[in-house]
Amino acid sequence: MAEGLLAVRLFPNPAQGYFVVESASSEAMRVEVSNLMGQVVNVTEASNGVARITTAGWAPAVYFVRTVSERGQNVARVTVL
């Protein structure tokens, strides 16, 4: 894996029911969502550079979204209402 910053968009933020993570390129990526305690609450593999994450049943809070691909990685925050 290359050591670099992966350009991603995360929307809507704040999220209610779902959010989308979209890479600037259409390459495969892994999306890991964790809570503020560091517990991983969701892992998704996206083959086309787009992942739709459903937040049904999640506690309203701030979550960290880590995206990893061959080009690099990114960490963003999303607020779930």
Backbone torsions as a table, in degrees:
resi	resn	phi	psi	omega
1	MET	NA	137.4	177.4
2	ALA	-73.6	146.3	177.7
3	GLU	-94.0	98.5	179.9
4	GLY	-160.8	177.5	178.7
5	LEU	-93.9	125.5	179.1
6	LEU	-87.9	126.0	179.1
7	ALA	-81.8	118.4	178.9
8	VAL	-134.6	155.8	171.1
9	ARG	-112.5	141.3	178.3
10	LEU	-128.7	120.3	-176.3
11	PHE	-154.1	156.6	-15.0
12	PRO	-71.5	154.8	178.6
13	ASN	-142.2	107.2	16.2
14	PRO	-75.4	154.4	-176.6
15	ALA	-104.2	146.0	176.0
16	GLN	-139.4	100.5	-179.6
17	GLY	99.5	-36.4	179.2
18	TYR	-166.9	165.4	166.9
19	PHE	-147.7	160.7	-177.3
20	VAL	-116.9	136.3	172.6
21	VAL	-113.4	124.4	-174.9
22	GLU	-128.4	124.0	178.2
23	SER	-83.1	152.5	177.5
24	ALA	-66.2	-22.8	175.3
25	SER	-116.3	165.5	-176.5
26	SER	-97.4	41.6	-179.4
27	GLU	-94.0	166.0	178.0
28	ALA	-66.2	143.1	178.0
29	MET	-150.0	159.8	177.2
30	ARG	-114.3	132.0	-179.4
31	VAL	-117.1	121.2	178.3
32	GLU	-117.1	126.4	179.1
33	VAL	-111.6	129.3	179.0
34	SER	-130.5	154.5	178.3
35	ASN	-86.0	-179.5	-177.1
36	LEU	-67.6	-15.3	176.4
37	MET	-85.9	-4.9	-179.9
38	GLY	89.5	2.9	178.8
39	GLN	-78.5	128.2	178.9
40	VAL	-74.9	123.0	-178.4
41	VAL	-105.3	-15.1	179.7
42	ASN	-160.5	139.0	172.5
43	VAL	-131.1	128.6	-178.8
44	THR	-133.3	136.7	173.0
45	GLU	-102.9	129.5	179.3
46	ALA	-122.1	121.9	-176.8
47	SER	-86.7	-17.0	-175.1
48	ASN	-114.2	12.4	178.5
49	GLY	84.4	6.7	179.0
50	VAL	-132.4	129.7	177.4
51	ALA	-129.6	131.3	175.2
52	ARG	-106.1	117.9	-176.1
53	ILE	-105.5	121.5	177.7
54	THR	-86.4	131.5	-176.9
55	THR	-107.8	12.2	179.2
56	ALA	-58.5	129.3	179.8
57	GLY	89.0	-5.8	178.6
58	TRP	-80.6	146.8	174.6
59	ALA	-70.9	141.5	174.5
60	PRO	-61.2	121.1	-175.8
61	ALA	-174.8	179.8	172.4
62	VAL	-95.3	135.9	179.5
63	TYR	-125.7	151.7	174.4
64	PHE	-97.3	135.3	-179.4
65	VAL	-116.7	110.5	179.8
66	ARG	-102.9	124.7	-179.6
67	THR	-116.3	129.5	-177.2
68	VAL	-129.7	133.9	174.8
69	SER	-144.9	-175.4	177.9
70	GLU	-65.0	-26.7	-178.2
71	ARG	-80.5	-22.7	-178.2
72	GLY	153.9	-154.3	-178.6
73	GLN	-145.0	166.7	180.0
74	ASN	-151.3	147.8	173.3
75	VAL	-127.0	127.4	179.4
76	ALA	-131.3	169.9	176.9
77	ARG	-115.4	145.1	173.0
78	VAL	-133.3	139.6	175.6
79	THR	-100.4	125.8	178.2
80	VAL	-103.3	125.8	-179.1
81	LEU	-90.1	NA	NA
